[in-house]
């Protein structure tokens, strides 16, 4: 093997934290195995992000800059990534497991005749490929997956690795790229934004998640206040999104978002395996539930047995005092 290439995802004019987590891991693997650690940025303003990416150890940064990338579209992104891979010839290409990555990973693997393993919680390189751990069976089991090949693509769950700065002076390689709007078969007509929380749950350092116990406006206000104090994202169980209490974009679980924040506070969530599958990789889990036998306490690092209407107000006040 000679190099690991990490794709740096940009969203709303910012680098996704999860991409830098993956780059940090790629740098550690590269140093341990004598490999080059490279990165690729594809965006309408890609060159503005190179300084930030250098702080995490990339020795080469491939830059693809074109107005077509103002919004995520699969065809231009696939074309740009293919062009970069053909020039850089990486043995491993690592991605954060974002919604955008899920859209293109299979197609890119087919295009490049590459092996692929998706949505892993850890990965390393072997003599001829990648060895990874991947949650399966609603995260009840961790599967060891080994993929061999000249090129292997791997996507990594958010929060699987810490950010580790390793400043480097990278070689910046600008890739000529152009694609005409008229050449695209799929036309972008409108972007409808979710009406839920403004903090991206995949990027949130802290998340306050509401379950069936959050049953009225008073409880929702307590959830919002706690999230505000912690500068946290707000998530919800499937029961609340299906009932229309919270926007479907905020659902966490097997059929919703998979998150891995530093702090996850589950309020009124029983802990069904479908929900746990979406948050089990959180660094610290705090559960608040009036049922002391709720399954959520089996995965929680800290548990509070009590009525959320009585627990949250003093909890919030103490947090305010600490922050003040």
Residue frames as qw, qx, qy, qz and C-alpha x, y, z in Angstrom:
[[0.000, 0.885, 0.465, 0.000, 0.00, 0.00, 0.00],
 [0.462, 0.229, 0.002, 0.857, 1.14, 3.53, -0.69],
 [0.076, -0.156, 0.120, -0.977, -1.58, 5.99, 0.34],
 [0.009, -0.570, -0.789, 0.227, -4.86, 6.58, 2.13],
 [0.009, -0.276, -0.265, -0.924, -7.10, 9.23, 0.59],
 [0.017, -0.484, -0.724, 0.492, -9.75, 10.86, 2.82],
 [0.031, 0.576, 0.499, 0.647, -12.74, 12.64, 1.33],
 [0.107, -0.227, -0.430, 0.867, -13.47, 15.90, 3.17],
 [0.010, 0.651, 0.710, 0.268, -17.20, 16.59, 3.07],
 [0.044, -0.006, -0.126, 0.991, -18.39, 20.20, 3.08],
 [0.122, -0.628, -0.753, -0.155, -21.89, 21.19, 4.18],
 [0.149, -0.940, -0.303, -0.043, -23.34, 24.69, 4.49],
 [0.255, 0.866, -0.252, 0.350, -19.91, 26.22, 4.00],
 [0.447, -0.673, 0.541, -0.234, -18.28, 24.18, 6.76],
 [0.388, 0.309, -0.868, -0.014, -16.12, 21.08, 6.94],
 [0.836, -0.367, -0.244, -0.327, -18.04, 18.20, 8.49],
 [0.395, -0.668, 0.580, -0.250, -16.44, 17.28, 11.79],
 [0.922, -0.041, 0.374, -0.089, -16.92, 13.61, 11.00],
 [0.764, 0.608, -0.120, 0.177, -14.64, 13.97, 7.96],
 [0.091, 0.771, -0.517, 0.360, -11.86, 15.37, 10.12],
 [0.744, -0.385, 0.490, -0.243, -12.36, 12.47, 12.54],
 [0.945, 0.267, 0.176, 0.065, -11.77, 10.08, 9.65],
 [0.491, 0.764, -0.290, 0.303, -8.74, 12.09, 8.48],
 [0.351, -0.706, 0.534, -0.306, -7.32, 11.89, 12.02],
 [0.882, -0.131, 0.445, -0.083, -7.67, 8.11, 11.90],
 [0.814, 0.561, 0.007, 0.154, -6.18, 7.95, 8.40],
 [0.152, 0.840, -0.433, 0.289, -3.18, 9.93, 9.61],
 [0.597, -0.516, 0.574, -0.217, -2.62, 7.52, 12.52],
 [0.929, 0.168, 0.330, 0.016, -2.84, 4.52, 10.18],
 [0.611, 0.753, -0.146, 0.195, -0.52, 6.17, 7.65],
 [0.099, -0.801, 0.530, -0.260, 2.12, 6.94, 10.29],
 [0.727, -0.340, 0.571, -0.171, 1.97, 3.39, 11.67],
 [0.857, 0.229, 0.453, 0.093, 2.30, 1.76, 8.26],
 [0.381, -0.342, 0.442, 0.737, 4.60, 4.08, 6.34],
 [0.338, 0.590, 0.659, 0.321, 1.83, 5.35, 4.03],
 [0.063, 0.155, 0.104, 0.980, 1.00, 8.75, 2.58],
 [0.059, 0.592, 0.696, -0.403, -2.00, 10.49, 4.12],
 [0.063, 0.126, 0.403, 0.904, -3.85, 12.45, 1.42],
 [0.230, 0.531, 0.605, -0.546, -7.14, 14.32, 1.32],
 [0.132, 0.312, 0.592, 0.731, -9.56, 15.51, -1.34],
 [0.142, 0.503, 0.426, -0.738, -11.87, 18.54, -1.09],
 [0.118, 0.341, 0.698, 0.619, -14.66, 18.96, -3.64],
 [0.029, -0.733, -0.522, 0.436, -16.70, 22.14, -3.35],
 [0.329, 0.867, 0.250, 0.277, -17.58, 25.40, -5.05],
 [0.046, -0.914, 0.303, -0.264, -15.04, 27.06, -2.72],
 [0.958, -0.139, -0.194, 0.160, -12.79, 24.09, -2.04],
 [0.573, 0.421, -0.301, 0.636, -9.53, 26.06, -1.90],
 [0.255, -0.691, 0.193, -0.648, -10.70, 28.01, 1.15],
 [0.864, -0.441, 0.059, -0.237, -10.64, 24.85, 3.29],
 [0.802, 0.340, -0.407, 0.275, -7.07, 23.66, 2.63],
 [0.059, 0.569, -0.535, 0.622, -5.54, 25.44, 5.63],
 [0.700, -0.350, 0.321, -0.533, -7.97, 23.74, 8.01],
 [0.984, 0.104, -0.111, -0.095, -7.39, 20.32, 6.48],
 [0.539, 0.539, -0.516, 0.391, -3.61, 20.70, 6.80],
 [0.332, -0.577, 0.489, -0.563, -4.04, 20.90, 10.56],
 [0.868, -0.170, 0.344, -0.316, -5.01, 17.22, 10.61],
 [0.599, -0.407, 0.652, 0.223, -2.00, 15.79, 8.83],
 [0.790, 0.547, 0.275, 0.017, -2.70, 15.56, 5.11],
 [0.506, -0.401, 0.406, 0.647, 0.52, 15.56, 3.11],
 [0.056, 0.080, 0.584, 0.806, -1.28, 16.13, -0.20],
 [0.337, 0.503, 0.545, -0.581, -4.61, 17.83, -0.71],
 [0.189, 0.257, 0.712, 0.626, -6.43, 17.39, -4.01],
 [0.182, 0.464, 0.313, -0.809, -8.71, 20.34, -4.73],
 [0.142, 0.388, 0.747, 0.521, -11.66, 20.21, -7.11],
 [0.051, 0.482, 0.331, -0.809, -13.39, 23.59, -7.30],
 [0.020, -0.233, -0.653, -0.720, -16.39, 24.30, -9.49],
 [0.387, -0.082, 0.161, -0.904, -19.73, 26.15, -9.06],
 [0.660, -0.099, -0.616, -0.418, -21.55, 22.89, -9.84],
 [0.533, -0.137, -0.762, 0.342, -20.71, 21.77, -6.27],
 [0.235, -0.353, 0.216, -0.879, -22.70, 24.53, -4.55],
 [0.788, -0.177, 0.246, -0.535, -25.23, 21.80, -3.81],
 [0.411, -0.245, 0.876, 0.051, -24.64, 18.07, -3.40],
 [0.801, 0.389, -0.082, -0.447, -25.39, 16.19, -6.59],
 [0.867, -0.200, 0.449, 0.081, -24.35, 12.62, -7.18],
 [0.807, 0.523, 0.160, 0.223, -23.26, 12.74, -10.82],
 [0.272, 0.865, -0.287, 0.310, -20.73, 15.60, -10.58],
 [0.508, -0.678, 0.495, -0.191, -19.37, 14.28, -7.27],
 [0.923, 0.001, 0.376, 0.083, -18.89, 10.77, -8.66],
 [0.684, 0.675, 0.006, 0.277, -17.16, 12.19, -11.71],
 [0.005, 0.877, -0.371, 0.305, -14.82, 14.37, -9.62],
 [0.693, -0.505, 0.501, -0.117, -13.94, 11.58, -7.17],
 [0.926, 0.237, 0.257, 0.144, -13.25, 9.19, -10.02],
 [0.499, 0.793, -0.153, 0.314, -10.91, 11.71, -11.63],
 [0.266, -0.795, 0.473, -0.271, -9.03, 12.27, -8.37],
 [0.848, -0.265, 0.455, -0.053, -8.71, 8.54, -7.73],
 [0.856, 0.463, 0.113, 0.200, -7.39, 7.92, -11.23],
 [0.314, 0.817, -0.303, 0.377, -4.68, 10.52, -10.66],
 [0.340, -0.691, 0.517, -0.374, -3.80, 9.76, -7.02],
 [0.725, 0.138, -0.671, -0.074, -4.18, 5.95, -7.23],
 [0.382, -0.491, 0.563, -0.544, -4.94, 5.43, -3.52],
 [0.298, 0.024, -0.954, 0.012, -5.15, 1.99, -1.98],
 [0.154, -0.541, -0.770, 0.303, -7.78, 3.06, 0.54],
 [0.085, -0.412, -0.162, -0.893, -10.34, 5.85, 0.24],
 [0.218, -0.367, -0.767, 0.480, -11.97, 6.77, 3.56],
 [0.199, -0.500, -0.320, -0.779, -15.24, 8.67, 3.97],
 [0.262, 0.017, 0.606, -0.751, -17.37, 9.85, 6.85],
 [0.039, 0.344, 0.924, 0.164, -20.63, 7.90, 6.74],
 [0.226, 0.307, 0.171, -0.909, -22.84, 10.86, 5.82],
 [0.639, 0.511, 0.477, -0.321, -26.09, 10.79, 3.86],
 [0.436, 0.777, -0.304, -0.337, -24.18, 12.07, 0.84],
 [0.068, -0.475, 0.871, 0.102, -21.63, 9.29, 1.13],
 [0.532, 0.155, 0.805, -0.212, -24.37, 6.67, 1.31],
 [0.604, 0.671, 0.129, -0.411, -25.74, 8.04, -1.98],
 [0.497, 0.753, -0.393, -0.177, -22.55, 7.51, -3.95],
 [0.408, -0.561, 0.721, 0.001, -20.42, 4.84, -2.26],
 [0.768, 0.149, 0.623, -0.001, -21.77, 1.84, -4.14],
 [0.625, 0.772, 0.118, -0.006, -21.66, 3.60, -7.50],
 [0.052, 0.873, -0.485, -0.019, -18.10, 4.79, -6.93],
 [0.579, -0.348, 0.737, 0.023, -16.98, 1.28, -5.97],
 [0.769, 0.414, 0.485, 0.031, -18.53, -0.10, -9.17],
 [0.413, 0.906, -0.086, -0.024, -16.99, 2.69, -11.25],
 [0.004, 0.796, -0.601, 0.073, -13.51, 2.08, -9.82],
 [0.848, 0.084, -0.522, -0.035, -13.80, -1.72, -9.55],
 [0.050, 0.474, -0.631, 0.612, -13.04, -1.33, -5.84],
 [0.433, -0.337, -0.812, 0.199, -13.92, -3.26, -2.73],
 [0.222, -0.514, 0.029, -0.828, -16.18, -1.48, -0.25],
 [0.408, -0.395, -0.766, 0.301, -17.26, -1.71, 3.40],
 [0.119, -0.597, -0.177, -0.773, -19.78, 0.80, 4.70],
 [0.541, -0.661, -0.039, -0.519, -20.78, 2.33, 8.01],
 [0.760, -0.031, -0.545, 0.354, -17.98, 0.90, 10.15],
 [0.485, -0.870, -0.062, -0.060, -17.11, 1.85, 13.71],
 [0.407, -0.725, 0.473, 0.292, -13.36, 1.20, 13.32],
 [0.868, 0.493, -0.007, 0.052, -10.93, 0.27, 10.57],
 [0.415, -0.670, 0.513, 0.341, -7.29, -0.53, 9.91],
 [0.620, 0.595, -0.423, -0.288, -5.24, -1.60, 6.92],
 [0.879, -0.204, 0.420, 0.093, -3.85, -5.07, 6.28],
 [0.423, -0.325, 0.610, 0.586, -1.29, -6.27, 3.80],
 [0.117, 0.153, 0.739, 0.646, -3.87, -6.41, 1.03],
 [0.217, -0.592, -0.581, -0.515, -6.91, -4.44, 2.12],
 [0.265, -0.455, 0.253, -0.811, -8.95, -3.19, 5.07],
 [0.387, -0.283, -0.853, 0.206, -10.03, -4.84, 8.32],
 [0.238, -0.354, 0.047, -0.903, -13.04, -3.19, 9.96],
 [0.021, 0.293, 0.861, -0.415, -15.60, -3.59, 12.72],
 [0.275, -0.200, -0.391, -0.856, -19.19, -3.03, 11.67],
 [0.401, 0.061, 0.637, -0.656, -22.32, -2.98, 13.85],
 [0.368, -0.068, -0.760, -0.532, -24.88, -5.54, 12.62],
 [0.406, -0.441, -0.800, -0.007, -28.21, -6.95, 13.86],
 [0.274, -0.871, -0.221, -0.341, -29.35, -3.54, 15.14],
 [0.094, 0.728, -0.491, 0.469, -25.92, -3.04, 16.76],
 [0.856, -0.436, 0.169, -0.220, -26.37, -6.11, 18.96],
 [0.901, -0.078, 0.255, 0.342, -23.34, -7.72, 17.32],
 [0.044, 0.840, -0.382, -0.383, -20.04, -6.31, 16.04],
 [0.929, 0.306, 0.184, 0.095, -18.93, -8.01, 12.85],
 [0.377, -0.584, 0.482, 0.534, -15.29, -8.25, 11.79],
 [0.718, 0.658, 0.219, -0.067, -15.14, -7.55, 8.06],
 [0.434, -0.472, 0.489, 0.592, -12.05, -7.90, 5.88],
 [0.637, 0.739, 0.171, -0.138, -12.04, -6.53, 2.34],
 [0.570, -0.339, 0.470, 0.583, -9.12, -7.18, 0.02],
 [0.564, 0.723, 0.352, 0.189, -8.31, -5.54, -3.30],
 [0.525, 0.251, 0.051, 0.812, -6.09, -3.02, -5.02],
 [0.112, -0.307, 0.070, -0.942, -8.51, -0.29, -3.94],
 [0.293, -0.472, -0.815, 0.166, -10.90, -0.39, -0.99],
 [0.185, -0.519, -0.067, -0.832, -13.51, 2.20, -0.03],
 [0.393, -0.353, -0.760, 0.378, -14.56, 2.51, 3.61],
 [0.215, -0.643, -0.107, -0.728, -17.11, 4.79, 5.30],
 [0.378, -0.056, -0.706, 0.596, -16.90, 5.46, 9.05],
 [0.313, -0.762, -0.561, -0.084, -19.63, 6.31, 11.52],
 [0.013, -0.765, 0.139, -0.629, -19.55, 9.77, 13.06],
 [0.551, -0.688, 0.288, -0.375, -17.94, 9.84, 16.50],
 [0.983, -0.014, -0.146, 0.106, -15.95, 6.66, 16.01],
 [0.709, 0.060, -0.163, 0.684, -12.66, 8.54, 16.38],
 [0.260, -0.823, -0.186, 0.469, -11.49, 11.68, 18.14],
 [0.419, 0.885, -0.052, 0.196, -10.17, 14.74, 16.36],
 [0.735, -0.452, 0.131, 0.488, -6.37, 14.79, 16.59],
 [0.296, 0.939, -0.137, -0.110, -4.49, 17.78, 15.21],
 [0.774, -0.213, 0.364, 0.471, -1.25, 16.99, 13.44],
 [0.271, 0.884, -0.050, -0.378, -0.24, 20.11, 11.49],
 [0.705, 0.016, 0.509, 0.494, 1.49, 19.50, 8.19],
 [0.149, 0.613, -0.266, -0.729, 2.61, 21.52, 5.21],
 [0.705, 0.310, 0.638, -0.017, 0.60, 19.89, 2.45],
 [0.143, -0.110, 0.602, 0.777, 1.19, 19.90, -1.28],
 [0.486, 0.506, 0.372, -0.607, -1.91, 21.43, -2.89],
 [0.213, -0.003, 0.805, 0.554, -2.88, 19.76, -6.17],
 [0.465, 0.414, 0.157, -0.767, -5.59, 21.50, -8.19],
 [0.408, 0.176, 0.866, 0.231, -7.58, 19.17, -10.41],
 [0.241, 0.136, -0.352, -0.894, -9.02, 20.54, -13.64],
 [0.140, 0.357, 0.919, -0.094, -12.71, 19.73, -13.69],
 [0.328, 0.191, -0.046, -0.924, -15.75, 20.98, -15.51],
 [0.133, 0.335, 0.927, 0.105, -19.18, 19.65, -16.22],
 [0.195, -0.168, -0.269, -0.928, -22.02, 21.39, -17.97],
 [0.449, 0.108, 0.546, -0.699, -25.39, 21.71, -16.33],
 [0.702, 0.335, -0.202, -0.595, -26.94, 20.62, -19.60],
 [0.453, 0.312, -0.833, -0.065, -25.03, 17.32, -19.43],
 [0.162, -0.067, 0.836, -0.520, -26.76, 16.30, -16.20],
 [0.301, -0.308, -0.802, -0.413, -29.80, 14.06, -16.66],
 [0.367, -0.636, -0.632, 0.246, -31.07, 14.81, -13.17],
 [0.097, 0.592, 0.055, 0.798, -32.09, 18.43, -12.65],
 [0.278, -0.308, -0.626, 0.660, -32.09, 20.10, -9.23],
 [0.091, -0.655, -0.480, -0.577, -35.40, 21.96, -9.02],
 [0.412, -0.736, 0.048, -0.535, -35.84, 22.72, -5.34],
 [0.418, 0.113, -0.765, 0.478, -34.24, 22.04, -1.97],
 [0.580, -0.635, -0.236, -0.453, -36.69, 21.55, 0.88],
 [0.155, 0.417, -0.691, 0.569, -35.01, 21.99, 4.25],
 [0.462, -0.375, -0.789, 0.150, -36.10, 19.99, 7.28],
 [0.285, -0.749, -0.110, -0.588, -38.21, 21.91, 9.77],
 [0.809, -0.457, -0.324, 0.180, -36.48, 20.31, 12.74],
 [0.532, -0.747, 0.059, 0.394, -33.56, 21.38, 14.90],
 [0.387, 0.896, -0.214, -0.040, -30.94, 23.63, 13.30],
 [0.264, -0.647, 0.714, 0.040, -28.03, 21.58, 14.68],
 [0.715, 0.307, -0.576, -0.252, -27.03, 18.66, 12.46],
 [0.853, -0.425, 0.213, -0.213, -27.39, 15.57, 14.64],
 [0.933, 0.218, -0.087, 0.272, -24.59, 13.82, 12.77],
 [0.449, 0.539, -0.262, 0.663, -22.24, 16.64, 13.75],
 [0.454, -0.774, 0.015, -0.442, -23.56, 17.50, 17.22],
 [0.233, 0.398, -0.749, 0.476, -21.17, 17.17, 20.16],
 [0.182, 0.095, 0.787, -0.581, -24.17, 16.74, 22.48],
 [0.375, -0.241, -0.628, -0.637, -27.71, 15.50, 21.87],
 [0.366, 0.040, 0.639, -0.675, -30.82, 15.61, 24.03],
 [0.281, -0.083, -0.820, -0.491, -33.24, 12.93, 22.84],
 [0.517, -0.056, 0.338, -0.785, -36.93, 12.85, 23.70],
 [0.108, -0.066, -0.981, -0.147, -38.96, 9.67, 24.07],
 [0.323, -0.512, -0.706, -0.367, -42.55, 8.69, 24.72],
 [0.393, -0.532, -0.544, 0.516, -42.34, 10.22, 28.20],
 [0.057, -0.232, 0.057, 0.969, -42.22, 13.68, 26.58],
 [0.125, 0.474, 0.860, 0.143, -45.97, 13.96, 26.12],
 [0.052, 0.900, 0.427, -0.065, -46.91, 17.64, 26.24],
 [0.333, 0.841, -0.031, 0.425, -45.71, 21.17, 25.52],
 [0.470, -0.834, 0.264, -0.116, -44.27, 21.59, 29.03],
 [0.852, -0.243, 0.383, 0.262, -42.01, 18.59, 28.51],
 [0.673, 0.561, 0.205, 0.437, -41.01, 19.78, 25.03],
 [0.009, 0.946, -0.115, 0.303, -40.06, 23.16, 26.50],
 [0.666, -0.648, 0.364, 0.057, -37.87, 21.43, 29.11],
 [0.850, 0.137, 0.345, 0.373, -36.14, 19.45, 26.35],
 [0.430, 0.787, 0.105, 0.429, -35.54, 22.65, 24.37],
 [0.273, -0.921, 0.208, -0.184, -34.20, 24.48, 27.42],
 [0.800, -0.413, 0.386, 0.201, -31.82, 21.64, 28.31],
 [0.760, 0.376, 0.299, 0.438, -30.58, 21.49, 24.71],
 [0.188, 0.920, 0.014, 0.343, -30.09, 25.25, 24.67],
 [0.510, -0.808, 0.295, -0.011, -28.00, 25.22, 27.86],
 [0.764, -0.260, 0.513, 0.293, -25.78, 22.47, 26.44],
 [0.292, 0.629, -0.426, -0.580, -25.77, 23.87, 22.88],
 [0.385, -0.058, 0.918, 0.078, -27.00, 20.40, 21.94],
 [0.350, -0.013, -0.636, -0.688, -29.01, 19.01, 19.08],
 [0.619, -0.003, 0.484, -0.619, -32.49, 17.66, 19.73],
 [0.262, 0.101, -0.895, -0.347, -33.40, 14.12, 18.71],
 [0.681, -0.076, 0.253, -0.683, -36.48, 11.97, 19.19],
 [0.404, -0.029, 0.915, -0.006, -37.65, 8.39, 19.26],
 [0.051, -0.163, -0.782, -0.599, -39.73, 6.91, 16.47],
 [0.089, -0.604, -0.775, 0.165, -42.90, 7.07, 18.59],
 [0.055, -0.702, -0.223, 0.674, -42.69, 10.87, 18.83],
 [0.010, 0.306, -0.501, -0.810, -41.85, 11.49, 15.18],
 [0.072, -0.284, -0.879, -0.376, -44.67, 9.23, 14.02],
 [0.107, -0.689, -0.655, 0.292, -47.06, 11.05, 16.37],
 [0.249, 0.773, 0.244, 0.529, -46.03, 14.37, 14.85],
 [0.500, -0.823, -0.119, 0.242, -44.54, 15.69, 18.10],
 [0.308, -0.661, 0.417, 0.542, -41.12, 16.13, 16.45],
 [0.547, 0.648, -0.330, -0.415, -40.05, 16.40, 12.83],
 [0.994, 0.091, 0.066, 0.012, -39.18, 13.05, 11.18],
 [0.555, 0.671, -0.356, 0.339, -35.69, 14.40, 10.40],
 [0.226, -0.665, 0.537, -0.467, -34.94, 14.20, 14.14],
 [0.957, -0.186, 0.015, -0.223, -35.64, 10.49, 14.51],
 [0.011, 0.622, -0.778, 0.088, -32.73, 8.52, 15.97],
 [0.769, -0.102, 0.577, -0.255, -32.59, 4.77, 15.63],
 [0.556, -0.015, 0.767, 0.321, -32.35, 1.85, 13.27],
 [0.385, 0.624, 0.598, 0.324, -34.76, 3.48, 10.80],
 [0.002, -0.994, -0.102, 0.041, -33.60, 7.03, 11.54],
 [0.280, 0.829, -0.421, 0.239, -30.26, 8.73, 12.10],
 [0.881, -0.208, -0.255, 0.340, -27.25, 6.94, 13.57],
 [0.008, -0.913, 0.186, -0.362, -25.39, 9.33, 15.89],
 [0.817, -0.137, -0.346, 0.441, -22.26, 9.18, 18.03],
 [0.037, -0.886, 0.094, -0.452, -22.02, 12.40, 20.08],
 [0.269, 0.344, -0.675, 0.595, -19.74, 12.97, 23.03],
 [0.193, 0.087, 0.691, -0.691, -22.84, 13.27, 25.26],
 [0.371, -0.263, -0.682, -0.573, -26.25, 11.69, 24.71],
 [0.237, 0.021, 0.629, -0.740, -29.06, 12.46, 27.17],
 [0.288, -0.267, -0.819, -0.419, -32.08, 10.18, 26.72],
 [0.265, -0.005, 0.445, -0.855, -35.19, 11.64, 28.35],
 [0.692, 0.199, 0.354, -0.597, -38.26, 9.44, 28.69],
 [0.617, 0.423, -0.582, -0.319, -36.82, 6.86, 26.29],
 [0.916, -0.271, 0.195, -0.223, -37.39, 3.23, 27.24],
 [0.206, -0.614, 0.731, 0.213, -34.46, 1.92, 25.22],
 [0.898, 0.314, 0.267, -0.155, -35.95, -0.36, 22.57],
 [0.703, -0.186, 0.468, 0.503, -33.22, -2.07, 20.55],
 [0.486, 0.662, 0.395, 0.412, -34.28, -0.16, 17.42],
 [0.064, -0.989, 0.020, -0.134, -33.51, 3.14, 19.15],
 [0.643, -0.633, 0.350, 0.253, -30.32, 1.92, 20.84],
 [0.775, 0.240, 0.385, 0.439, -28.99, 0.89, 17.42],
 [0.340, 0.817, 0.171, 0.433, -28.88, 4.58, 16.51],
 [0.142, -0.896, 0.212, -0.365, -27.04, 5.90, 19.56],
 [0.923, -0.362, -0.045, 0.124, -25.09, 3.06, 21.21],
 [0.735, 0.236, -0.082, 0.631, -21.74, 4.49, 20.02],
 [0.126, -0.908, 0.014, -0.399, -22.21, 7.72, 21.99],
 [0.396, 0.414, -0.612, 0.545, -19.24, 8.42, 24.26],
 [0.027, 0.054, 0.719, -0.692, -21.30, 9.15, 27.41],
 [0.360, -0.409, -0.649, -0.531, -24.96, 8.18, 27.75],
 [0.131, 0.006, 0.589, -0.798, -27.21, 9.67, 30.43],
 [0.290, -0.378, -0.786, -0.394, -30.69, 8.17, 30.86],
 [0.244, -0.009, 0.442, -0.863, -33.60, 9.84, 32.64],
 [0.512, -0.192, -0.679, -0.489, -36.65, 7.61, 33.04],
 [0.547, -0.405, 0.333, -0.653, -39.22, 7.00, 35.77],
 [0.982, -0.038, -0.071, -0.173, -39.12, 3.23, 35.12],
 [0.354, -0.715, 0.601, 0.039, -36.08, 1.85, 36.91],
 [0.724, -0.018, 0.678, 0.124, -36.31, -1.35, 34.83],
 [0.580, 0.772, -0.009, -0.260, -36.24, 0.44, 31.46],
 [0.909, 0.158, 0.156, 0.353, -33.73, -1.19, 29.05],
 [0.323, 0.869, -0.116, 0.356, -32.08, 2.19, 28.42],
 [0.472, -0.799, 0.351, -0.126, -30.31, 1.88, 31.78],
 [0.931, -0.085, 0.285, 0.212, -28.46, -1.19, 30.49],
 [0.671, 0.459, 0.133, 0.567, -26.54, 0.94, 27.97],
 [0.074, -0.948, -0.008, -0.311, -26.37, 4.16, 30.01],
 [0.511, 0.281, -0.496, 0.643, -23.19, 5.34, 31.76],
 [0.044, 0.028, 0.523, -0.851, -25.29, 7.38, 34.19],
 [0.260, -0.464, -0.756, -0.381, -28.95, 6.89, 35.08],
 [0.190, -0.050, 0.399, -0.895, -31.53, 8.98, 36.90],
 [0.163, -0.417, -0.884, -0.134, -34.74, 7.23, 37.92],
 [0.013, 0.468, 0.437, -0.768, -37.44, 9.83, 38.21],
 [0.360, 0.782, 0.508, -0.030, -40.19, 11.84, 36.57],
 [0.509, 0.294, 0.197, 0.785, -38.70, 14.14, 33.93],
 [0.123, -0.828, -0.254, -0.484, -40.98, 16.98, 35.09],
 [0.613, -0.789, 0.020, 0.026, -39.29, 16.82, 38.51],
 [0.813, -0.204, 0.202, 0.507, -35.78, 15.87, 37.39],
 [0.549, 0.496, 0.250, 0.624, -35.15, 18.29, 34.51],
 [0.072, -0.946, -0.094, -0.301, -35.83, 21.70, 36.15],
 [0.550, -0.783, 0.256, 0.137, -33.17, 21.32, 38.93],
 [0.803, 0.028, 0.374, 0.463, -30.86, 19.55, 36.46],
 [0.414, 0.722, 0.237, 0.502, -31.09, 22.51, 34.09],
 [0.255, -0.952, 0.040, -0.163, -30.57, 25.03, 36.89],
 [0.739, -0.520, 0.308, 0.298, -27.42, 23.24, 38.07],
 [0.699, 0.293, 0.356, 0.547, -26.05, 23.21, 34.54],
 [0.155, 0.897, 0.151, 0.386, -26.71, 26.94, 34.26],
 [0.496, -0.851, 0.167, 0.046, -24.81, 27.54, 37.52],
 [0.792, -0.203, 0.372, 0.440, -21.85, 25.50, 36.28],
 [0.539, 0.529, 0.334, 0.565, -21.77, 27.37, 32.97],
 [0.069, -0.953, -0.120, -0.270, -22.26, 30.72, 34.71]]
